[in-house]
Amino acid sequence: MLDVIEKAILLFREQGITGERFADTIARIGFENVEEQLLSDGLLERKEENIKAQKHLVGGATC
């Protein structure tokens, strides 16, 4: 369960738009797309890159 939560946070940080709610991110990119990403390990593989990318300065969710 904790892995899925971590992936959800990474997904929101990576693909969310500043000021956007998580539900709106899911609606925008599609539930099936989100489900596929949460069940795979791609988000965890990009974790360090995602954390280092100061997305809050140029967009991206700030969770």
PQR file with spaces between the fields and no chain letter, atoms N, CA, C, O and H, PARSE charges and radii, in Angstrom:
ATOM       1  N    MET     1       0.815   -1.193    0.000 -0.4000 1.5000
ATOM       2  CA   MET     1       0.000    0.000    0.000 -0.0000 2.0000
ATOM       3  C    MET     1       0.863    1.262    0.000  0.5500 1.7000
ATOM       4  O    MET     1       0.558    2.216   -0.716 -0.5500 1.4000
ATOM       5  N    LEU     2       1.925    1.279    0.786 -0.4000 1.5000
ATOM       6  CA   LEU     2       2.779    2.464    0.852 -0.0000 2.0000
ATOM       7  C    LEU     2       3.464    2.745   -0.480  0.5500 1.7000
ATOM       8  O    LEU     2       3.694    3.904   -0.826 -0.5500 1.4000
ATOM       9  H    LEU     2       2.173    0.504    1.368  0.4000 1.0000
ATOM      10  N    ASP     3       3.795    1.684   -1.237 -0.4000 1.5000
ATOM      11  CA   ASP     3       4.395    1.886   -2.559 -0.0000 2.0000
ATOM      12  C    ASP     3       3.444    2.623   -3.485  0.5500 1.7000
ATOM      13  O    ASP     3       3.866    3.514   -4.221 -0.5500 1.4000
ATOM      14  H    ASP     3       3.608    0.743   -0.956  0.4000 1.0000
ATOM      15  N    VAL     4       2.174    2.267   -3.459 -0.4000 1.5000
ATOM      16  CA   VAL     4       1.181    2.915   -4.319 -0.0000 2.0000
ATOM      17  C    VAL     4       1.013    4.380   -3.912  0.5500 1.7000
ATOM      18  O    VAL     4       0.884    5.250   -4.773 -0.5500 1.4000
ATOM      19  H    VAL     4       1.831    1.543   -2.860  0.4000 1.0000
ATOM      20  N    ILE     5       1.015    4.652   -2.629 -0.4000 1.5000
ATOM      21  CA   ILE     5       0.897    6.041   -2.159 -0.0000 2.0000
ATOM      22  C    ILE     5       2.113    6.855   -2.609  0.5500 1.7000
ATOM      23  O    ILE     5       1.976    7.986   -3.073 -0.5500 1.4000
ATOM      24  H    ILE     5       1.120    3.946   -1.929  0.4000 1.0000
ATOM      25  N    GLU     6       3.294    6.269   -2.466 -0.4000 1.5000
ATOM      26  CA   GLU     6       4.512    6.955   -2.905 -0.0000 2.0000
ATOM      27  C    GLU     6       4.455    7.228   -4.408  0.5500 1.7000
ATOM      28  O    GLU     6       4.807    8.320   -4.853 -0.5500 1.4000
ATOM      29  H    GLU     6       3.405    5.349   -2.089  0.4000 1.0000
ATOM      30  N    LYS     7       4.016    6.249   -5.185 -0.4000 1.5000
ATOM      31  CA   LYS     7       3.909    6.428   -6.633 -0.0000 2.0000
ATOM      32  C    LYS     7       2.886    7.501   -6.970  0.5500 1.7000
ATOM      33  O    LYS     7       3.098    8.283   -7.897 -0.5500 1.4000
ATOM      34  H    LYS     7       3.730    5.361   -4.823  0.4000 1.0000
ATOM      35  N    ALA     8       1.784    7.553   -6.237 -0.4000 1.5000
ATOM      36  CA   ALA     8       0.755    8.568   -6.482 -0.0000 2.0000
ATOM      37  C    ALA     8       1.319    9.974   -6.237  0.5500 1.7000
ATOM      38  O    ALA     8       1.047   10.898   -7.003 -0.5500 1.4000
ATOM      39  H    ALA     8       1.611    6.918   -5.484  0.4000 1.0000
ATOM      40  N    ILE     9       2.092   10.125   -5.183 -0.4000 1.5000
ATOM      41  CA   ILE     9       2.714   11.426   -4.889 -0.0000 2.0000
ATOM      42  C    ILE     9       3.702   11.791   -5.986  0.5500 1.7000
ATOM      43  O    ILE     9       3.734   12.936   -6.437 -0.5500 1.4000
ATOM      44  H    ILE     9       2.313    9.374   -4.561  0.4000 1.0000
ATOM      45  N    LEU    10       4.506   10.828   -6.419 -0.4000 1.5000
ATOM      46  CA   LEU    10       5.470   11.087   -7.487 -0.0000 2.0000
ATOM      47  C    LEU    10       4.760   11.433   -8.796  0.5500 1.7000
ATOM      48  O    LEU    10       5.192   12.332   -9.518 -0.5500 1.4000
ATOM      49  H    LEU    10       4.480    9.897   -6.053  0.4000 1.0000
ATOM      50  N    LEU    11       3.682   10.727   -9.100 -0.4000 1.5000
ATOM      51  CA   LEU    11       2.916   11.001  -10.307 -0.0000 2.0000
ATOM      52  C    LEU    11       2.364   12.425  -10.265  0.5500 1.7000
ATOM      53  O    LEU    11       2.459   13.162  -11.246 -0.5500 1.4000
ATOM      54  H    LEU    11       3.331    9.997   -8.513  0.4000 1.0000
ATOM      55  N    PHE    12       1.791   12.805   -9.130 -0.4000 1.5000
ATOM      56  CA   PHE    12       1.212   14.138   -8.985 -0.0000 2.0000
ATOM      57  C    PHE    12       2.287   15.208   -9.099  0.5500 1.7000
ATOM      58  O    PHE    12       2.073   16.240   -9.736 -0.5500 1.4000
ATOM      59  H    PHE    12       1.714   12.206   -8.333  0.4000 1.0000
ATOM      60  N    ARG    13       3.419   14.973   -8.498 -0.4000 1.5000
ATOM      61  CA   ARG    13       4.524   15.933   -8.572 -0.0000 2.0000
ATOM      62  C    ARG    13       5.029   16.062  -10.002  0.5500 1.7000
ATOM      63  O    ARG    13       5.326   17.163  -10.466 -0.5500 1.4000
ATOM      64  H    ARG    13       3.593   14.136   -7.980  0.4000 1.0000
ATOM      65  N    GLU    14       5.126   14.939  -10.695 -0.4000 1.5000
ATOM      66  CA   GLU    14       5.679   14.923  -12.041 -0.0000 2.0000
ATOM      67  C    GLU    14       4.698   15.449  -13.093  0.5500 1.7000
ATOM      68  O    GLU    14       5.098   16.169  -14.009 -0.5500 1.4000
ATOM      69  H    GLU    14       4.886   14.044  -10.319  0.4000 1.0000
ATOM      70  N    GLN    15       3.433   15.096  -12.966 -0.4000 1.5000
ATOM      71  CA   GLN    15       2.488   15.365  -14.042 -0.0000 2.0000
ATOM      72  C    GLN    15       1.375   16.340  -13.667  0.5500 1.7000
ATOM      73  O    GLN    15       0.579   16.740  -14.517 -0.5500 1.4000
ATOM      74  H    GLN    15       3.109   14.512  -12.222  0.4000 1.0000
ATOM      75  N    GLY    16       1.324   16.716  -12.398 -0.4000 1.5000
ATOM      76  CA   GLY    16       0.316   17.685  -11.970 -0.0000 2.0000
ATOM      77  C    GLY    16       0.701   19.094  -12.376  0.5500 1.7000
ATOM      78  O    GLY    16       1.874   19.397  -12.593 -0.5500 1.4000
ATOM      79  H    GLY    16       1.970   16.391  -11.707  0.4000 1.0000
ATOM      80  N    ILE    17      -0.286   19.932  -12.472 -0.4000 1.5000
ATOM      81  CA   ILE    17      -0.084   21.341  -12.803 -0.0000 2.0000
ATOM      82  C    ILE    17      -0.255   22.137  -11.507  0.5500 1.7000
ATOM      83  O    ILE    17      -1.147   21.845  -10.710 -0.5500 1.4000
ATOM      84  H    ILE    17      -1.239   19.685  -12.295  0.4000 1.0000
ATOM      85  N    THR    18       0.590   23.129  -11.300 -0.4000 1.5000
ATOM      86  CA   THR    18       0.525   23.933  -10.087 -0.0000 2.0000
ATOM      87  C    THR    18      -0.900   24.435   -9.852  0.5500 1.7000
ATOM      88  O    THR    18      -1.515   25.023  -10.741 -0.5500 1.4000
ATOM      89  H    THR    18       1.315   23.366  -11.947  0.4000 1.0000
ATOM      90  N    GLY    19      -1.413   24.196   -8.653 -0.4000 1.5000
ATOM      91  CA   GLY    19      -2.754   24.599   -8.284 -0.0000 2.0000
ATOM      92  C    GLY    19      -3.832   23.584   -8.629  0.5500 1.7000
ATOM      93  O    GLY    19      -4.990   23.750   -8.246 -0.5500 1.4000
ATOM      94  H    GLY    19      -0.913   23.718   -7.931  0.4000 1.0000
ATOM      95  N    GLU    20      -3.458   22.542   -9.345 -0.4000 1.5000
ATOM      96  CA   GLU    20      -4.421   21.521   -9.757 -0.0000 2.0000
ATOM      97  C    GLU    20      -4.625   20.506   -8.640  0.5500 1.7000
ATOM      98  O    GLU    20      -3.675   20.144   -7.946 -0.5500 1.4000
ATOM      99  H    GLU    20      -2.518   22.408   -9.657  0.4000 1.0000
ATOM     100  N    ARG    21      -5.852   20.052   -8.466 -0.4000 1.5000
ATOM     101  CA   ARG    21      -6.135   19.010   -7.481 -0.0000 2.0000
ATOM     102  C    ARG    21      -5.796   17.657   -8.097  0.5500 1.7000
ATOM     103  O    ARG    21      -5.810   17.494   -9.317 -0.5500 1.4000
ATOM     104  H    ARG    21      -6.623   20.347   -9.030  0.4000 1.0000
ATOM     105  N    PHE    22      -5.491   16.689   -7.234 -0.4000 1.5000
ATOM     106  CA   PHE    22      -5.102   15.361   -7.701 -0.0000 2.0000
ATOM     107  C    PHE    22      -6.192   14.743   -8.575  0.5500 1.7000
ATOM     108  O    PHE    22      -5.894   14.140   -9.606 -0.5500 1.4000
ATOM     109  H    PHE    22      -5.479   16.822   -6.243  0.4000 1.0000
ATOM     110  N    ALA    23      -7.439   14.890   -8.172 -0.4000 1.5000
ATOM     111  CA   ALA    23      -8.553   14.342   -8.963 -0.0000 2.0000
ATOM     112  C    ALA    23      -8.594   14.961  -10.359  0.5500 1.7000
ATOM     113  O    ALA    23      -8.930   14.281  -11.329 -0.5500 1.4000
ATOM     114  H    ALA    23      -7.682   15.380   -7.335  0.4000 1.0000
ATOM     115  N    ASP    24      -8.258   16.235  -10.466 -0.4000 1.5000
ATOM     116  CA   ASP    24      -8.241   16.896  -11.770 -0.0000 2.0000
ATOM     117  C    ASP    24      -7.081   16.390  -12.627  0.5500 1.7000
ATOM     118  O    ASP    24      -7.210   16.284  -13.847 -0.5500 1.4000
ATOM     119  H    ASP    24      -7.985   16.788   -9.678  0.4000 1.0000
ATOM     120  N    THR    25      -5.959   16.080  -11.997 -0.4000 1.5000
ATOM     121  CA   THR    25      -4.836   15.493  -12.721 -0.0000 2.0000
ATOM     122  C    THR    25      -5.252   14.147  -13.301  0.5500 1.7000
ATOM     123  O    THR    25      -4.982   13.855  -14.465 -0.5500 1.4000
ATOM     124  H    THR    25      -5.854   16.166  -11.006  0.4000 1.0000
ATOM     125  N    ILE    26      -5.908   13.333  -12.487 -0.4000 1.5000
ATOM     126  CA   ILE    26      -6.373   12.023  -12.945 -0.0000 2.0000
ATOM     127  C    ILE    26      -7.340   12.180  -14.111  0.5500 1.7000
ATOM     128  O    ILE    26      -7.238   11.459  -15.104 -0.5500 1.4000
ATOM     129  H    ILE    26      -6.128   13.570  -11.541  0.4000 1.0000
ATOM     130  N    ALA    27      -8.270   13.109  -14.000 -0.4000 1.5000
ATOM     131  CA   ALA    27      -9.245   13.331  -15.075 -0.0000 2.0000
ATOM     132  C    ALA    27      -8.549   13.800  -16.352  0.5500 1.7000
ATOM     133  O    ALA    27      -8.927   13.400  -17.453 -0.5500 1.4000
ATOM     134  H    ALA    27      -8.353   13.694  -13.194  0.4000 1.0000
ATOM     135  N    ARG    28      -7.545   14.637  -16.203 -0.4000 1.5000
ATOM     136  CA   ARG    28      -6.857   15.195  -17.371 -0.0000 2.0000
ATOM     137  C    ARG    28      -6.034   14.147  -18.108  0.5500 1.7000
ATOM     138  O    ARG    28      -6.065   14.091  -19.337 -0.5500 1.4000
ATOM     139  H    ARG    28      -7.238   14.962  -15.309  0.4000 1.0000
ATOM     140  N    ILE    29      -5.287   13.302  -17.361 -0.4000 1.5000
ATOM     141  CA   ILE    29      -4.411   12.334  -18.036 -0.0000 2.0000
ATOM     142  C    ILE    29      -5.069   10.970  -18.213  0.5500 1.7000
ATOM     143  O    ILE    29      -4.542   10.115  -18.924 -0.5500 1.4000
ATOM     144  H    ILE    29      -5.262   13.347  -16.363  0.4000 1.0000
ATOM     145  N    GLY    30      -6.208   10.763  -17.576 -0.4000 1.5000
ATOM     146  CA   GLY    30      -6.962    9.529  -17.767 -0.0000 2.0000
ATOM     147  C    GLY    30      -6.718    8.503  -16.664  0.5500 1.7000
ATOM     148  O    GLY    30      -5.579    8.223  -16.289 -0.5500 1.4000
ATOM     149  H    GLY    30      -6.636   11.458  -16.998  0.4000 1.0000
ATOM     150  N    PHE    31      -7.818    7.952  -16.157 -0.4000 1.5000
ATOM     151  CA   PHE    31      -7.729    6.992  -15.059 -0.0000 2.0000
ATOM     152  C    PHE    31      -6.909    5.763  -15.451  0.5500 1.7000
ATOM     153  O    PHE    31      -6.102    5.277  -14.659 -0.5500 1.4000
ATOM     154  H    PHE    31      -8.743    8.180  -16.462  0.4000 1.0000
ATOM     155  N    GLU    32      -7.113    5.258  -16.670 -0.4000 1.5000
ATOM     156  CA   GLU    32      -6.385    4.061  -17.099 -0.0000 2.0000
ATOM     157  C    GLU    32      -4.881    4.315  -17.145  0.5500 1.7000
ATOM     158  O    GLU    32      -4.086    3.444  -16.792 -0.5500 1.4000
ATOM     159  H    GLU    32      -7.768    5.653  -17.314  0.4000 1.0000
ATOM     160  N    ASN    33      -4.498    5.511  -17.581 -0.4000 1.5000
ATOM     161  CA   ASN    33      -3.093    5.904  -17.618 -0.0000 2.0000
ATOM     162  C    ASN    33      -2.522    5.942  -16.194  0.5500 1.7000
ATOM     163  O    ASN    33      -1.434    5.423  -15.945 -0.5500 1.4000
ATOM     164  H    ASN    33      -5.144    6.219  -17.867  0.4000 1.0000
ATOM     165  N    VAL    34      -3.249    6.550  -15.278 -0.4000 1.5000
ATOM     166  CA   VAL    34      -2.810    6.642  -13.882 -0.0000 2.0000
ATOM     167  C    VAL    34      -2.689    5.249  -13.283  0.5500 1.7000
ATOM     168  O    VAL    34      -1.692    4.935  -12.631 -0.5500 1.4000
ATOM     169  H    VAL    34      -4.133    6.972  -15.481  0.4000 1.0000
ATOM     170  N    GLU    35      -3.693    4.417  -13.499 -0.4000 1.5000
ATOM     171  CA   GLU    35      -3.675    3.051  -12.965 -0.0000 2.0000
ATOM     172  C    GLU    35      -2.455    2.284  -13.471  0.5500 1.7000
ATOM     173  O    GLU    35      -1.782    1.599  -12.702 -0.5500 1.4000
ATOM     174  H    GLU    35      -4.502    4.671  -14.029  0.4000 1.0000
ATOM     175  N    GLU    36      -2.178    2.402  -14.757 -0.4000 1.5000
ATOM     176  CA   GLU    36      -1.024    1.717  -15.345 -0.0000 2.0000
ATOM     177  C    GLU    36       0.279    2.189  -14.703  0.5500 1.7000
ATOM     178  O    GLU    36       1.156    1.381  -14.395 -0.5500 1.4000
ATOM     179  H    GLU    36      -2.725    2.959  -15.383  0.4000 1.0000
ATOM     180  N    GLN    37       0.398    3.502  -14.502 -0.4000 1.5000
ATOM     181  CA   GLN    37       1.616    4.047  -13.901 -0.0000 2.0000
ATOM     182  C    GLN    37       1.765    3.633  -12.443  0.5500 1.7000
ATOM     183  O    GLN    37       2.880    3.383  -11.985 -0.5500 1.4000
ATOM     184  H    GLN    37      -0.315    4.158  -14.752  0.4000 1.0000
ATOM     185  N    LEU    38       0.656    3.556  -11.704 -0.4000 1.5000
ATOM     186  CA   LEU    38       0.727    3.177  -10.294 -0.0000 2.0000
ATOM     187  C    LEU    38       1.046    1.696  -10.119  0.5500 1.7000
ATOM     188  O    LEU    38       1.588    1.296   -9.089 -0.5500 1.4000
ATOM     189  H    LEU    38      -0.250    3.758  -12.076  0.4000 1.0000
ATOM     190  N    LEU    39       0.717    0.890  -11.107 -0.4000 1.5000
ATOM     191  CA   LEU    39       0.983   -0.540  -11.013 -0.0000 2.0000
ATOM     192  C    LEU    39       2.356   -0.916  -11.553  0.5500 1.7000
ATOM     193  O    LEU    39       2.825   -2.028  -11.309 -0.5500 1.4000
ATOM     194  H    LEU    39       0.277    1.215  -11.944  0.4000 1.0000
ATOM     195  N    SER    40       3.008   -0.016  -12.279 -0.4000 1.5000
ATOM     196  CA   SER    40       4.353   -0.279  -12.782 -0.0000 2.0000
ATOM     197  C    SER    40       5.374    0.390  -11.866  0.5500 1.7000
ATOM     198  O    SER    40       5.004    1.031  -10.882 -0.5500 1.4000
ATOM     199  H    SER    40       2.627    0.887  -12.476  0.4000 1.0000
ATOM     200  N    ASP    41       6.647    0.241  -12.186 -0.4000 1.5000
ATOM     201  CA   ASP    41       7.701    0.827  -11.349 -0.0000 2.0000
ATOM     202  C    ASP    41       8.392    2.025  -11.991  0.5500 1.7000
ATOM     203  O    ASP    41       9.406    2.501  -11.481 -0.5500 1.4000
ATOM     204  H    ASP    41       6.947   -0.280  -12.985  0.4000 1.0000
ATOM     205  N    GLY    42       7.852    2.517  -13.105 -0.4000 1.5000
ATOM     206  CA   GLY    42       8.467    3.643  -13.805 -0.0000 2.0000
ATOM     207  C    GLY    42       8.611    4.891  -12.950  0.5500 1.7000
ATOM     208  O    GLY    42       9.632    5.576  -13.015 -0.5500 1.4000
ATOM     209  H    GLY    42       7.027    2.131  -13.519  0.4000 1.0000
ATOM     210  N    LEU    43       7.600    5.189  -12.155 -0.4000 1.5000
ATOM     211  CA   LEU    43       7.664    6.384  -11.300 -0.0000 2.0000
ATOM     212  C    LEU    43       8.767    6.254  -10.257  0.5500 1.7000
ATOM     213  O    LEU    43       9.463    7.225   -9.959 -0.5500 1.4000
ATOM     214  H    LEU    43       6.771    4.632  -12.102  0.4000 1.0000
ATOM     215  N    LEU    44       8.926    5.062   -9.706 -0.4000 1.5000
ATOM     216  CA   LEU    44       9.990    4.851   -8.716 -0.0000 2.0000
ATOM     217  C    LEU    44      11.365    4.932   -9.367  0.5500 1.7000
ATOM     218  O    LEU    44      12.322    5.395   -8.747 -0.5500 1.4000
ATOM     219  H    LEU    44       8.361    4.273   -9.948  0.4000 1.0000
ATOM     220  N    GLU    45      11.466    4.480  -10.619 -0.4000 1.5000
ATOM     221  CA   GLU    45      12.739    4.556  -11.340 -0.0000 2.0000
ATOM     222  C    GLU    45      13.141    6.001  -11.613  0.5500 1.7000
ATOM     223  O    GLU    45      14.329    6.311  -11.704 -0.5500 1.4000
ATOM     224  H    GLU    45      10.689    4.103  -11.123  0.4000 1.0000
ATOM     225  N    ARG    46      12.146    6.891  -11.744 -0.4000 1.5000
ATOM     226  CA   ARG    46      12.409    8.313  -11.993 -0.0000 2.0000
ATOM     227  C    ARG    46      12.342    9.151  -10.718  0.5500 1.7000
ATOM     228  O    ARG    46      12.339   10.380  -10.793 -0.5500 1.4000
ATOM     229  H    ARG    46      11.181    6.639  -11.670  0.4000 1.0000
ATOM     230  N    LYS    47      12.291    8.522   -9.570 -0.4000 1.5000
ATOM     231  CA   LYS    47      12.084    9.215   -8.300 -0.0000 2.0000
ATOM     232  C    LYS    47      13.129   10.296   -8.041  0.5500 1.7000
ATOM     233  O    LYS    47      12.767   11.443   -7.775 -0.5500 1.4000
ATOM     234  H    LYS    47      12.294    7.524   -9.509  0.4000 1.0000
ATOM     235  N    GLU    48      14.387    9.966   -8.110 -0.4000 1.5000
ATOM     236  CA   GLU    48      15.447   10.934   -7.813 -0.0000 2.0000
ATOM     237  C    GLU    48      15.413   12.103   -8.790  0.5500 1.7000
ATOM     238  O    GLU    48      15.561   13.258   -8.390 -0.5500 1.4000
ATOM     239  H    GLU    48      14.681    9.034   -8.326  0.4000 1.0000
ATOM     240  N    GLU    49      15.220   11.802  -10.061 -0.4000 1.5000
ATOM     241  CA   GLU    49      15.127   12.852  -11.075 -0.0000 2.0000
ATOM     242  C    GLU    49      13.945   13.772  -10.784  0.5500 1.7000
ATOM     243  O    GLU    49      14.051   14.993  -10.904 -0.5500 1.4000
ATOM     244  H    GLU    49      15.100   10.864  -10.385  0.4000 1.0000
ATOM     245  N    ASN    50      12.834   13.180  -10.404 -0.4000 1.5000
ATOM     246  CA   ASN    50      11.615   13.924  -10.100 -0.0000 2.0000
ATOM     247  C    ASN    50      11.815   14.828   -8.880  0.5500 1.7000
ATOM     248  O    ASN    50      11.395   15.985   -8.884 -0.5500 1.4000
ATOM     249  H    ASN    50      12.747   12.189  -10.307  0.4000 1.0000
ATOM     250  N    ILE    51      12.442   14.305   -7.861 -0.4000 1.5000
ATOM     251  CA   ILE    51      12.653   15.079   -6.631 -0.0000 2.0000
ATOM     252  C    ILE    51      13.626   16.238   -6.872  0.5500 1.7000
ATOM     253  O    ILE    51      13.426   17.335   -6.349 -0.5500 1.4000
ATOM     254  H    ILE    51      12.783   13.365   -7.857  0.4000 1.0000
ATOM     255  N    LYS    52      14.669   15.998   -7.657 -0.4000 1.5000
ATOM     256  CA   LYS    52      15.671   17.033   -7.909 -0.0000 2.0000
ATOM     257  C    LYS    52      15.178   18.120   -8.856  0.5500 1.7000
ATOM     258  O    LYS    52      15.708   19.231   -8.840 -0.5500 1.4000
ATOM     259  H    LYS    52      14.831   15.107   -8.081  0.4000 1.0000
ATOM     260  N    ALA    53      14.184   17.828   -9.674 -0.4000 1.5000
ATOM     261  CA   ALA    53      13.699   18.776  -10.680 -0.0000 2.0000
ATOM     262  C    ALA    53      12.838   19.844  -10.043  0.5500 1.7000
ATOM     263  O    ALA    53      11.643   19.595   -9.881 -0.5500 1.4000
ATOM     264  H    ALA    53      13.753   16.925   -9.687  0.4000 1.0000
ATOM     265  N    GLN    54      13.298   20.923   -9.696 -0.4000 1.5000
ATOM     266  CA   GLN    54      12.578   21.945   -8.945 -0.0000 2.0000
ATOM     267  C    GLN    54      11.337   22.421   -9.700  0.5500 1.7000
ATOM     268  O    GLN    54      11.259   23.564  -10.150 -0.5500 1.4000
ATOM     269  H    GLN    54      14.269   21.125   -9.827  0.4000 1.0000
ATOM     270  N    LYS    55      10.373   21.512   -9.823 -0.4000 1.5000
ATOM     271  CA   LYS    55       9.178   21.753  -10.624 -0.0000 2.0000
ATOM     272  C    LYS    55       8.315   22.875  -10.073  0.5500 1.7000
ATOM     273  O    LYS    55       7.574   23.512  -10.822 -0.5500 1.4000
ATOM     274  H    LYS    55      10.436   20.584   -9.457  0.4000 1.0000
ATOM     275  N    HIS    56       8.400   23.120   -8.786 -0.4000 1.5000
ATOM     276  CA   HIS    56       7.590   24.194   -8.208 -0.0000 2.0000
ATOM     277  C    HIS    56       7.997   25.568   -8.750  0.5500 1.7000
ATOM     278  O    HIS    56       7.257   26.540   -8.597 -0.5500 1.4000
ATOM     279  H    HIS    56       9.001   22.603   -8.178  0.4000 1.0000
ATOM     280  N    LEU    57       9.169   25.647   -9.380 -0.4000 1.5000
ATOM     281  CA   LEU    57       9.609   26.905   -9.939 -0.0000 2.0000
ATOM     282  C    LEU    57       9.088   27.133  -11.356  0.5500 1.7000
ATOM     283  O    LEU    57       9.031   28.272  -11.819 -0.5500 1.4000
ATOM     284  H    LEU    57       9.770   24.857   -9.504  0.4000 1.0000
ATOM     285  N    VAL    58       8.703   26.041  -12.057 -0.4000 1.5000
ATOM     286  CA   VAL    58       8.287   26.159  -13.452 -0.0000 2.0000
ATOM     287  C    VAL    58       6.978   25.445  -13.727  0.5500 1.7000
ATOM     288  O    VAL    58       6.639   25.235  -14.892 -0.5500 1.4000
ATOM     289  H    VAL    58       8.749   25.115  -11.681  0.4000 1.0000
ATOM     290  N    GLY    59       6.242   25.070  -12.721 -0.4000 1.5000
ATOM     291  CA   GLY    59       5.014   24.295  -12.908 -0.0000 2.0000
ATOM     292  C    GLY    59       5.159   22.976  -12.184  0.5500 1.7000
ATOM     293  O    GLY    59       6.161   22.758  -11.503 -0.5500 1.4000
ATOM     294  H    GLY    59       6.517   25.240  -11.774  0.4000 1.0000
ATOM     295  N    GLY    60       4.214   22.116  -12.309 -0.4000 1.5000
ATOM     296  CA   GLY    60       4.238   20.856  -11.574 -0.0000 2.0000
ATOM     297  C    GLY    60       3.610   21.053  -10.207  0.5500 1.7000
ATOM     298  O    GLY    60       3.675   22.137   -9.627 -0.5500 1.4000
ATOM     299  H    GLY    60       3.401   22.294  -12.863  0.4000 1.0000
ATOM     300  N    ALA    61       3.018   20.017   -9.716 -0.4000 1.5000
ATOM     301  CA   ALA    61       2.362   20.103   -8.415 -0.0000 2.0000
ATOM     302  C    ALA    61       3.409   20.227   -7.318  0.5500 1.7000
ATOM     303  O    ALA    61       4.522   19.717   -7.451 -0.5500 1.4000
ATOM     304  H    ALA    61       2.966   19.136  -10.187  0.4000 1.0000
ATOM     305  N    THR    62       3.056   20.889   -6.262 -0.4000 1.5000
ATOM     306  CA   THR    62       4.000   21.115   -5.168 -0.0000 2.0000
ATOM     307  C    THR    62       3.556   20.340   -3.943  0.5500 1.7000
ATOM     308  O    THR    62       3.208   20.924   -2.917 -0.5500 1.4000
ATOM     309  H    THR    62       2.152   21.303   -6.155  0.4000 1.0000
ATOM     310  N    CYS    63       3.572   19.039   -4.055 -0.4000 1.5000
ATOM     311  CA   CYS    63       3.173   18.215   -2.920 -0.0000 2.0000
ATOM     312  C    CYS    63       4.390   17.775   -2.146  0.5500 1.7000
ATOM     313  O    CYS    63       4.263   17.068   -1.147 -0.5500 1.4000
ATOM     314  H    CYS    63       3.855   18.564   -4.888  0.4000 1.0000
